[in-house]
Amino acid sequence: MGQKDIISKELLKEMARDISRHILKIEIADDMELIDKEFTRVEKRDADLVYKNGNEIVHIEIQNNYHPQMHLRMLRYLSDILFEYESFTIKQYLLFIGNDKRKMKNSIAQYKLDYSYDIIDIRDIPCESFLQSNDPSAVVLAILCDFEGKDKQEIVNTILKKLLELSTDEQSFRNYLKKVEIYSTNRDLEKYVGKGEEMLTVNIEKLPSFNKGLEKGIQEGIKEGIKEGIKEGIEKGKYETLKLSVKAFHSVGYDAQKIATLLHISKEEVDEFLMQK
């Protein structure tokens, strides 16, 4: 995963938990511990996700193209993990998300070795099965699954809109959005996610470009010669940003109560904003 170096440990832990629960069907203990360790030998390369779950070590690699020596690479990871955790049961999975035919070997039966690991092809999982979930962590994973020939932008927009509906607040939505952005790099879907984010923020002036709202308010406050100048301009900016946010959410189909919950204001205030031109 190309962005691993800039992903927080907590986010990596959540991603390991999500993939394990929804794709690998592994029960995750509450005290699951992410192993943030660089396993280095001949070549410098970090394993994508490695975590401790009870008496098991789970190693997950995410691969988006054919690698003729993937079985050797996975064996190398196994030996490096064994050096640190020999007494644990080690489970290895390769999550293949590429568009090529999956041709990689998943076993070695020579040199007196009897080694294998599991390959899961994400294309075998219809994205619809995740899109129908009311668990946002499952909805995030739809970005990796089979779009079944449907329009990519339409599916990405559906994912983002549903995440917004299921998020309890803006911070949780931003957290899910970050995961979608990370996974999208493995499917060459970054531009679709970018356009989807533009769709959600609709004009923003239209959603959380809060600083733009403040700047606009300050400028208007100065232009109108308001006595308290910048202070009142900032307040006006907040008000204008809130109004635009309400209208943006309403334009993509959210009802007044849902908008009130997302923006932490009353339903009456939402109704008032919607009545304004």
Summary of the structure (lengths in Angstrom):
residues: 277
radius of gyration: 23.4
end to end distance: 46.2
largest distance: 85.4
contacts: 805
relative contact order: 0.08
helix: 53%
strand: 13%
